[in-house]
Amino acid sequence: MRILGIDPGSRITGFGIVNVLRNGKVQYVASGCVRVGKGLLDARLKTIYDGVVEIIRAYQPTAIAIEKVFLAHNADSALKLGQARGAAITASANHEISVAEYTARQIKRAVVGKGAADKRQVQHMVKALLDLSGAPQADAADALACAICHAHHLNGLSAPQAPRRRQRRWKSLPA
């Protein structure tokens, strides 16, 4: 199975492609960014759409994983991010490829082991998990992490669980 991971952005949309081998291991195929220039929103969304279509045609993924929109501090930024996601999802739908969605927290937890990991930790773990010679660019690393998350989900794997706190057992005191 080949998975295309997408980290949507209104200026930079990262992509990462991995193969899931029969033994469940994940193998690096390619990664990079679709860079969107300045201009009107419709032209920027078309660039994202066309870029994702080009990636789909070149690498023939069988599944696509994309990061869900998070609630940003700036409503305008959240709307633009949602529109960028929509362009990428539409490209996927037009090629009849199923799209799985994961929150940033789910992705980080699947790759790093904790949902509050920072970008450097994600880059480091993506590099280690895919046996890369160098850390990928941040947006490409996030997209690869999204693809890895989906591969883990398909294989029934999850990130390591934090140890549970020991529950206290209360004993009844004699009356």
C-alpha positions as CSV (number, residue, x, y, z in Angstrom):
1,M,0.0,0.0,0.0
2,R,1.2,3.5,-0.8
3,I,0.1,6.4,1.4
4,L,0.2,10.1,0.6
5,G,0.3,12.2,3.7
6,I,-0.7,15.9,3.4
7,D,0.0,18.8,5.8
8,P,-2.2,21.5,4.3
9,G,-1.3,25.2,4.4
10,S,-2.3,28.3,2.6
11,R,1.3,29.2,1.8
12,I,3.1,25.8,2.0
13,T,1.4,22.4,1.7
14,G,3.7,19.6,2.7
15,F,3.5,16.1,1.2
16,G,5.1,12.8,2.1
17,I,4.7,9.4,0.5
18,V,5.4,6.1,2.2
19,N,5.0,2.4,1.2
20,V,3.6,0.0,3.8
21,L,5.5,-3.2,3.4
22,R,4.0,-6.7,4.1
23,N,5.7,-6.9,7.4
24,G,4.0,-3.6,8.5
25,K,7.2,-1.5,8.2
26,V,7.0,1.9,6.6
27,Q,9.4,2.8,3.7
28,Y,10.1,6.3,2.5
29,V,9.2,7.1,-1.1
30,A,9.3,10.9,-1.5
31,S,8.4,14.1,0.2
32,G,8.4,17.8,-0.5
33,C,6.2,20.9,-0.6
34,V,3.7,22.6,-2.8
35,R,4.6,26.3,-2.5
36,V,1.9,28.8,-3.1
37,G,2.8,32.3,-4.2
38,K,1.1,35.5,-3.3
39,G,-2.0,36.3,-5.2
40,L,-5.8,35.9,-5.1
41,L,-7.2,33.1,-3.0
42,D,-8.7,31.3,-6.0
43,A,-5.3,31.1,-7.7
44,R,-3.6,29.9,-4.6
45,L,-6.2,27.1,-4.1
46,K,-5.8,26.1,-7.7
47,T,-2.1,25.8,-7.2
48,I,-2.6,23.5,-4.2
49,Y,-5.2,21.4,-6.2
50,D,-2.9,21.2,-9.2
51,G,0.1,20.3,-7.1
52,V,-1.8,17.5,-5.3
53,V,-3.1,16.2,-8.6
54,E,0.5,16.1,-10.0
55,I,1.7,14.2,-6.9
56,I,-1.2,11.7,-7.2
57,R,-0.4,11.1,-10.9
58,A,3.3,10.7,-10.3
59,Y,3.2,8.4,-7.3
60,Q,-0.2,6.6,-7.5
61,P,-1.0,6.4,-3.8
62,T,-3.8,4.0,-2.7
63,A,-4.7,6.0,0.4
64,I,-4.4,9.6,1.5
65,A,-4.1,10.9,5.1
66,I,-4.5,14.6,5.9
67,E,-4.3,16.7,9.0
68,K,-7.6,18.0,10.4
69,V,-8.1,21.7,10.9
70,F,-7.3,22.8,14.4
71,L,-8.9,25.8,16.1
72,A,-6.5,28.6,15.4
73,H,-6.2,31.9,17.4
74,N,-7.0,33.7,14.2
75,A,-10.3,32.8,12.5
76,D,-9.1,34.0,9.1
77,S,-6.1,31.7,9.3
78,A,-8.3,28.8,10.2
79,L,-10.6,29.5,7.3
80,K,-7.7,29.7,4.8
81,L,-6.3,26.4,6.2
82,G,-9.7,24.8,5.8
83,Q,-9.8,26.0,2.2
84,A,-6.4,24.6,1.5
85,R,-7.5,21.2,3.0
86,G,-10.6,21.4,0.8
87,A,-8.5,21.8,-2.4
88,A,-6.3,18.8,-1.4
89,I,-9.3,16.6,-0.5
90,T,-11.1,17.6,-3.8
91,A,-8.0,16.5,-5.7
92,S,-8.1,13.1,-3.9
93,A,-11.8,12.7,-4.4
94,N,-11.5,13.4,-8.1
95,H,-9.1,10.5,-8.3
96,E,-11.4,8.3,-6.1
97,I,-8.8,7.8,-3.4
98,S,-10.1,7.5,0.2
99,V,-9.0,10.2,2.6
100,A,-8.4,9.6,6.3
101,E,-8.2,12.6,8.7
102,Y,-6.1,12.8,11.8
103,T,-5.7,15.6,14.4
104,A,-2.2,17.0,14.9
105,R,-2.3,15.4,18.4
106,Q,-3.1,12.0,16.9
107,I,-0.3,12.3,14.4
108,K,2.3,13.4,16.9
109,R,1.3,10.7,19.3
110,A,1.6,8.0,16.6
111,V,5.1,9.2,15.6
112,V,6.7,10.7,18.8
113,G,4.6,9.0,21.5
114,K,3.2,12.2,22.9
115,G,0.6,14.5,21.4
116,A,2.3,17.7,22.6
117,A,5.5,17.1,20.7
118,D,7.2,20.0,18.9
119,K,8.2,20.2,15.2
120,R,11.8,19.3,15.9
121,Q,10.8,16.1,17.7
122,V,8.5,15.2,14.8
123,Q,11.3,15.8,12.3
124,H,13.7,13.7,14.4
125,M,11.4,10.8,14.7
126,V,10.3,10.9,11.1
127,K,14.0,10.8,10.2
128,A,14.6,7.8,12.5
129,L,11.5,5.8,11.6
130,L,12.2,6.2,7.9
131,D,15.9,5.8,8.2
132,L,16.6,9.1,6.4
133,S,20.1,10.6,6.1
134,G,18.8,14.0,7.1
135,A,15.7,15.6,8.7
136,P,13.1,16.6,6.1
137,Q,11.8,20.2,5.9
138,A,9.2,20.8,8.6
139,D,6.1,20.8,6.4
140,A,7.3,17.6,4.6
141,A,8.1,16.0,7.9
142,D,4.6,16.7,9.2
143,A,3.1,15.2,6.0
144,L,5.3,12.1,6.4
145,A,4.2,11.9,10.0
146,C,0.6,12.0,8.9
147,A,1.3,9.1,6.4
148,I,3.1,7.1,9.2
149,C,0.1,7.7,11.5
150,H,-2.3,6.3,8.9
151,A,0.0,3.3,8.3
152,H,0.0,2.6,12.1
153,H,-3.8,3.0,12.2
154,L,-4.2,0.5,9.3
155,N,-1.8,-2.0,11.0
156,G,-3.7,-1.7,14.3
157,L,-0.6,-0.1,16.0
158,S,-0.8,2.8,18.3
159,A,1.8,5.0,20.0
160,P,3.2,3.9,23.3
161,Q,0.8,4.6,26.1
162,A,1.8,6.6,29.1
163,P,1.9,4.6,32.2
164,R,-1.4,4.7,34.0
165,R,-1.6,6.0,37.5
166,R,-2.1,3.5,40.1
167,Q,-5.5,3.6,41.5
168,R,-5.9,3.7,45.2
169,R,-7.9,1.0,46.7
170,W,-9.8,2.1,49.7
171,K,-10.3,-0.3,52.5
172,S,-13.4,-0.1,54.6
173,L,-12.5,0.7,58.1
174,P,-14.1,-1.4,60.8
175,A,-17.1,0.2,62.4
